[in-house]
Amino acid sequence: MSEDKWEFSRTSSNKCGITMSSGVEGNAISEVMDGKPGVTVRKFPAMVRIDGEKTLEFDLAEIAEALGVEEFSPEDFEIETSTHYGRMVRLDDRVLLFANPEDAAEYLGFEPPAEAISDSEEGPRLPA
């Protein structure tokens, strides 16, 4: 295991993700997400971790189809999620996660402060 994996940094990772229990729903959601561009799925004995670069989009109709149910709501999704990191936006037909809150601004109805917007490839710098 690399020591760099645990190195502290004040810069944004540009990642977001969720952890779910490794049950029927969590496994189905991980199968739906596995192989999508920018998405990493890691399965552990009791949990599933799904991480994304910049954003994650969970299409609830796609998840419902994988589960063989008529409907899978944002509330159903949250019940299956044990934790998440990134800004979560719940819509009627999908759940979105954003690594940077500024990227979710249009959904949340706020204008990000000018100093939070960065042209740098490293993304915004977190306050000290």
C-alpha positions in Angstrom: 0.0 0.0 0.0 1.4 3.4 -1.0 2.1 6.0 1.8 0.9 8.7 -0.7 -2.7 7.3 -0.4 -3.0 8.8 3.1 -1.2 12.1 2.5 -3.1 15.2 3.7 -3.9 17.9 1.2 -6.0 21.1 1.3 -6.8 20.9 -2.4 -10.0 19.4 -3.7 -9.8 15.8 -4.8 -12.5 16.4 -7.5 -14.2 13.2 -6.3 -17.5 12.4 -4.8 -19.0 9.1 -3.7 -21.3 6.9 -1.7 -21.1 3.8 0.5 -24.0 1.3 0.6 -24.6 -2.0 2.3 -23.8 -5.0 0.2 -27.4 -6.1 0.0 -29.7 -6.7 -2.9 -30.2 -3.0 -3.6 -26.6 -1.9 -3.0 -25.3 -4.7 -5.3 -27.8 -3.8 -8.0 -26.9 -0.1 -7.9 -23.2 -1.0 -8.0 -23.8 -3.2 -11.1 -25.7 -0.3 -12.8 -22.8 2.1 -12.1 -19.9 -0.3 -12.8 -18.2 0.5 -16.1 -19.6 4.0 -16.4 -17.0 6.6 -17.4 -15.3 8.2 -14.4 -16.9 5.8 -11.9 -15.0 3.3 -9.7 -16.9 0.6 -7.9 -15.3 -1.4 -5.1 -17.0 -4.3 -3.4 -16.2 -5.3 0.1 -17.8 -8.2 2.2 -20.4 -6.0 3.8 -20.4 -2.8 1.7 -20.1 -1.3 -1.7 -18.2 1.9 -2.4 -19.0 4.0 -5.5 -16.7 6.9 -6.3 -16.9 9.4 -9.2 -14.6 12.0 -10.8 -16.3 15.4 -10.4 -19.9 14.0 -10.6 -22.0 10.9 -10.1 -25.4 10.4 -11.6 -27.7 7.7 -10.4 -30.6 7.2 -12.9 -33.5 5.9 -10.7 -35.4 4.3 -13.6 -32.2 2.4 -14.5 -31.9 1.2 -10.9 -35.6 0.2 -10.8 -35.2 -1.8 -13.9 -32.1 -3.6 -12.5 -34.0 -4.4 -9.3 -37.1 -5.6 -11.2 -39.4 -3.0 -9.5 -41.7 -0.5 -11.0 -40.3 2.5 -9.2 -37.2 3.4 -7.2 -37.5 6.9 -5.6 -34.8 9.3 -4.2 -36.0 8.3 -0.8 -35.4 4.6 -1.6 -31.9 5.6 -2.7 -31.2 7.4 0.5 -32.3 4.4 2.6 -29.7 2.3 0.8 -27.0 4.9 1.2 -25.1 4.6 4.5 -22.9 7.7 3.8 -21.8 10.0 1.0 -19.3 12.7 0.3 -19.9 15.6 -2.1 -22.9 17.8 -2.6 -26.0 15.6 -3.1 -28.9 16.8 -5.2 -32.1 14.8 -5.2 -34.4 15.1 -8.3 -37.5 13.1 -9.1 -35.8 10.9 -11.6 -32.2 10.8 -10.5 -29.7 11.5 -7.7 -26.6 13.6 -8.4 -23.4 14.0 -6.4 -21.0 16.8 -7.1 -17.4 16.9 -5.9 -17.4 20.7 -5.9 -20.5 22.6 -4.5 -20.1 25.3 -7.2 -21.0 22.7 -9.8 -24.3 22.1 -8.0 -25.2 25.8 -7.9 -27.8 25.7 -10.7 -29.7 22.9 -8.8 -29.4 24.6 -5.4 -30.3 28.1 -6.4 -27.2 29.9 -5.3 -24.4 31.8 -7.0 -20.9 30.7 -6.0 -18.6 33.3 -4.6 -16.0 34.5 -7.2 -13.1 33.3 -5.1 -14.5 29.8 -5.2 -14.3 29.6 -9.0 -10.9 28.6 -10.1 -9.4 28.3 -13.6 -6.8 25.9 -12.2 -6.8 22.3 -13.1 -6.4 21.5 -9.4 -9.8 22.9 -8.7 -10.7 25.3 -5.9 -8.4 25.6 -2.9 -10.0 24.8 0.5 -9.7 27.3 3.3 -6.9 26.8 5.9 
